[in-house]
Amino acid sequence: MKVLVMGGTGFISRRLVDLLIKDGADVTIATSGRTANPYGEAVEEIKVNRFDRISLDENLNSPPFFDIIYDMLGFRSRDVYDMIDLFRNRVGLYVFTSTASVYSGLSGTISENEFNPSAMKVDKPGMETNYADGKRNSESVLFNSAAFPAAVARFPNVLGHDDSTLRFQDHLSRIRKGEKFIVPETSGKRNYVWVEDAGRLLYWLGKNGKRGAYNGASKENLEVSELIRKLGEILGVEAKIERTDRNESNSAYYSRNDYILSTEKAEREGFHFSPFMTWLKDEVKDFLEKDGKSYNSAEYRTHLY
């Protein structure tokens, strides 16, 4: 199985590539080269600017047919248009990493069919002004314009000791320092996804030739103060939480309303997510052992928005 991973050294990507290597896949990673290749000769590395069409043409025009392409770095519809054009007849399945942000404006327990990318049209590719619109439009372009089959993984906040957004590390550091978290009197519940499960879901989608959209998240859901308290308990520190009557919080994990991704579809088809507290304890332990070292793969997104 010949596989191309666009952005193979990032937060989720490293978990995915490790699984592919263990499976015996012939793996090529396409990276900017800013992060060192951690796999050595186990993969082929192509250095390319993912967001420059000329660079894509120059560096990815010659490789042969890929059974699977994993796009970990598409943020705008233009990014996906470029890949559709470049690999029109050279890929068996395209797996796109998306986000729960495509459901922005919804609340409650949300299933995949509550956002249908095929039902929307993108008039001006690449004109998005925020992350959610960029991912929505990317999905729309993929499902409406690609000549090859595609699958999409939609993730909420991804948790891990080396979170590229630094949110997880920030929460743990603030709890250890005794800093106070401001949380509204009423706030919504949400679920998260373990970075290892995110990598496993992407691998599973490709390995099993899945098509369409799949939510990826923990089955458990909790309000932000519950998460903060649990992190404190694992650290052995009492987390400080102050309630407010304002609808604002100094936690990046705060959600005003319930925002829970249903995982029924993936579970029904045979994928099982890891128990929340088991992996949460492991990631806090890794944070303490490795001091929250982060490999920031979110630089381009930050630059855009």
C-alpha positions in Angstrom: 0.0 0.0 0.0 1.5 3.3 -1.1 0.5 6.3 1.0 1.2 10.0 0.9 0.8 12.1 4.1 0.6 15.8 3.6 2.3 17.1 6.7 3.7 14.0 8.3 5.6 15.4 11.3 2.7 17.2 13.1 0.8 16.5 16.3 -1.7 14.0 14.9 0.4 13.1 11.9 3.1 11.4 13.9 0.6 9.0 15.4 -0.8 8.2 11.9 2.6 7.7 10.3 3.7 5.4 13.1 0.6 3.2 12.4 1.2 3.2 8.7 4.9 2.1 9.1 3.9 -0.7 11.5 1.4 -1.9 8.9 4.2 -2.1 6.3 2.9 0.7 4.1 5.2 2.4 1.7 5.0 5.9 3.2 5.9 9.2 1.7 5.6 12.4 3.9 5.4 15.8 2.3 6.7 18.4 4.7 8.0 21.9 4.9 11.2 20.6 6.4 11.0 22.9 9.4 10.5 19.9 11.7 13.1 17.1 11.5 12.0 13.8 10.0 11.6 11.5 13.1 11.2 8.3 11.0 14.6 8.1 9.3 14.7 5.7 6.3 11.3 4.2 7.2 9.7 6.9 5.0 10.5 8.9 1.9 10.4 12.6 2.6 9.5 15.2 0.0 10.0 18.9 1.0 7.3 21.1 -0.4 5.3 24.3 0.4 1.8 22.8 0.9 0.2 26.2 0.3 2.0 27.2 -2.9 0.7 25.6 -6.1 4.0 26.1 -8.0 5.8 24.2 -5.2 3.2 21.4 -5.3 3.6 21.1 -9.1 7.4 21.0 -8.9 7.7 18.5 -6.1 4.7 16.2 -6.3 4.1 16.0 -10.1 6.3 13.0 -10.6 5.4 10.5 -7.8 3.2 7.6 -9.1 -0.3 6.5 -8.0 -1.0 6.6 -4.3 -3.5 4.2 -2.7 -4.3 6.8 0.0 -3.5 10.4 0.5 -3.9 11.9 4.0 -4.3 15.6 3.9 -3.5 16.9 7.4 -2.9 20.5 6.3 -5.7 21.7 4.1 -7.2 24.8 5.7 -8.9 26.5 2.7 -10.9 25.5 -0.3 -8.0 26.6 -2.6 -5.7 24.1 -0.8 -8.1 21.3 -1.7 -8.7 22.5 -5.3 -4.9 22.3 -5.9 -4.7 18.7 -4.6 -7.8 17.6 -6.6 -6.2 19.0 -9.8 -2.8 17.6 -9.1 -3.8 14.1 -8.1 -6.9 13.7 -10.4 -5.9 10.3 -11.7 -3.3 9.4 -9.1 -5.1 8.5 -5.9 -7.4 5.7 -4.7 -8.8 7.4 -1.6 -8.3 10.9 -0.2 -8.7 11.3 3.6 -9.1 14.8 4.9 -8.6 16.0 8.4 -11.4 18.3 9.3 -12.9 19.8 12.5 -15.9 20.0 14.8 -15.9 23.7 13.8 -17.9 22.8 10.7 -20.8 22.5 13.1 -20.4 26.1 14.4 -23.8 27.5 15.4 -25.2 24.1 16.4 -25.6 22.8 19.9 -26.6 19.6 21.6 -25.5 16.2 20.4 -24.3 16.5 16.8 -24.2 13.8 14.2 -22.4 13.9 10.9 -25.5 14.5 8.8 -26.1 17.9 10.5 -23.5 19.4 8.1 -23.8 18.3 4.5 -20.8 19.7 2.5 -22.3 18.4 -0.8 -25.3 20.7 -0.3 -23.2 23.9 -0.4 -21.3 25.7 -3.1 -18.0 27.5 -2.9 -18.1 30.6 -5.2 -14.6 32.0 -4.6 -12.0 29.4 -3.6 -9.5 30.5 -1.0 -11.5 33.6 0.2 -12.3 32.3 3.7 -11.7 34.5 6.6 -11.8 32.0 9.5 -10.9 28.5 10.3 -14.5 27.1 10.4 -15.4 28.5 7.0 -12.1 27.3 5.6 -12.8 23.7 6.7 -16.4 23.8 5.6 -15.5 25.0 2.2 -12.6 22.5 1.9 -15.1 19.7 2.6 -17.5 21.1 0.1 -14.9 21.3 -2.7 -13.7 17.8 -1.9 -17.1 16.1 -2.0 -18.4 18.2 -5.0 -15.4 18.4 -7.2 -13.0 15.5 -6.6 -13.0 12.7 -9.2 -11.8 10.3 -6.5 -13.5 9.0 -3.4 -12.9 10.8 -0.1 -13.4 10.4 3.7 -13.3 13.2 6.3 -12.5 13.0 10.0 -14.1 15.7 12.1 -12.4 16.3 15.4 -13.1 18.5 18.4 -10.2 19.7 20.6 -7.4 17.2 20.4 -5.8 16.5 23.7 -2.2 15.3 24.3 0.9 16.3 26.2 2.5 17.7 23.1 -0.6 19.6 21.8 0.5 21.8 19.0 -1.9 24.6 20.1 -0.4 24.5 23.6 -3.9 24.6 25.2 -3.5 21.3 27.1 0.0 22.3 28.4 -1.3 25.8 29.3 -4.2 24.4 31.4 -1.8 22.0 33.3 0.7 24.7 33.9 -1.9 27.2 35.2 -3.3 24.5 37.6 0.2 23.8 39.0 0.8 27.5 39.5 -2.5 27.9 41.4 -3.9 30.3 38.8 -7.7 30.8 38.9 -10.0 29.7 36.0 -13.1 31.8 35.4 -16.1 29.7 34.4 -19.7 30.9 33.9 -22.4 29.6 36.3 -23.9 27.7 33.5 -21.8 26.3 30.6 -22.2 23.5 28.1 -20.8 20.0 28.0 -18.5 18.9 25.3 -16.3 16.0 24.3 -12.7 15.8 23.3 -10.5 13.4 21.3 -7.2 11.8 22.4 -4.4 12.4 19.9 -3.7 8.7 19.7 -7.4 8.0 18.8 -7.3 10.7 16.2 -4.4 9.0 14.5 -6.1 5.6 14.8 -9.3 6.9 13.3 -7.5 8.4 10.3 -5.6 5.2 9.8 -8.9 3.1 10.1 -10.7 5.3 7.5 -7.9 4.7 5.0 -7.3 1.1 5.8 -11.0 0.2 5.4 -11.7 2.4 2.4 -14.3 4.5 4.2 -16.1 7.3 2.5 -18.0 10.3 3.8 -17.7 12.1 7.1 -16.9 10.6 10.5 -16.9 12.3 13.9 -14.0 11.4 16.1 -14.3 12.1 19.8 -14.4 10.5 23.3 -17.7 9.0 24.2 -17.6 10.8 27.6 -18.6 14.5 27.7 -18.2 17.0 30.5 -18.4 20.7 31.4 -15.2 22.7 31.4 -15.0 23.0 35.2 -15.2 19.2 35.4 -12.3 18.8 33.1 -10.2 21.3 35.0 -11.0 19.6 38.3 -10.1 16.2 36.9 -6.8 17.6 35.6 -6.1 19.0 39.1 -6.9 15.6 40.7 -4.4 13.8 38.4 -1.8 16.5 39.1 -2.5 16.2 42.8 -3.4 19.9 43.0 -6.8 21.4 43.8 -7.7 23.5 40.7 -9.0 26.9 41.5 -12.3 27.8 39.8 -14.3 31.0 40.2 -17.8 31.2 38.9 -19.1 34.3 37.0 -22.5 35.4 35.7 -20.9 36.5 32.5 -20.8 34.2 29.4 -17.0 34.2 29.1 -14.2 32.1 30.4 -10.4 32.2 30.5 -10.4 28.5 29.5 -10.0 27.8 25.8 -12.1 24.7 26.4 -15.2 26.6 27.5 -18.4 26.0 25.6 -21.5 28.1 26.2 -23.8 25.4 25.1 -23.6 21.6 24.9 -21.4 20.8 21.9 -21.1 17.0 21.8 -20.0 15.1 18.8 -21.9 11.8 18.3 -19.6 8.9 17.6 -22.4 6.5 16.9 -21.5 6.1 13.2 -17.8 5.1 13.7 -18.7 2.9 16.7 -21.4 1.2 14.8 -19.0 0.4 12.0 -16.4 -1.1 14.3 -14.1 1.7 15.6 -13.9 2.1 19.4 -12.6 5.1 21.2 -10.4 4.8 24.3 -11.8 5.4 27.8 -11.4 9.1 28.6 -9.9 8.9 32.1 -7.4 6.2 31.1 -5.7 8.3 28.4 -6.2 11.6 30.2 -4.0 10.3 33.1 -1.4 9.0 30.7 -1.2 12.3 28.9 -0.8 14.3 32.2 2.0 11.8 33.2 3.7 12.3 29.8 3.4 16.1 30.3 5.1 15.9 33.7 7.9 13.6 32.3 8.5 15.6 29.1 7.8 19.1 30.3 5.1 19.6 27.7 7.4 19.7 24.7 5.4 20.8 21.7 6.0 20.3 18.0 3.9 23.2 16.6 2.2 22.2 13.4 -0.4 24.9 13.7 1.8 27.8 12.5 0.2 28.2 9.1 -3.3 28.2 10.5 -2.3 30.8 13.1 -0.8 32.9 10.3 -4.0 32.7 8.2 -6.5 33.6 10.9 
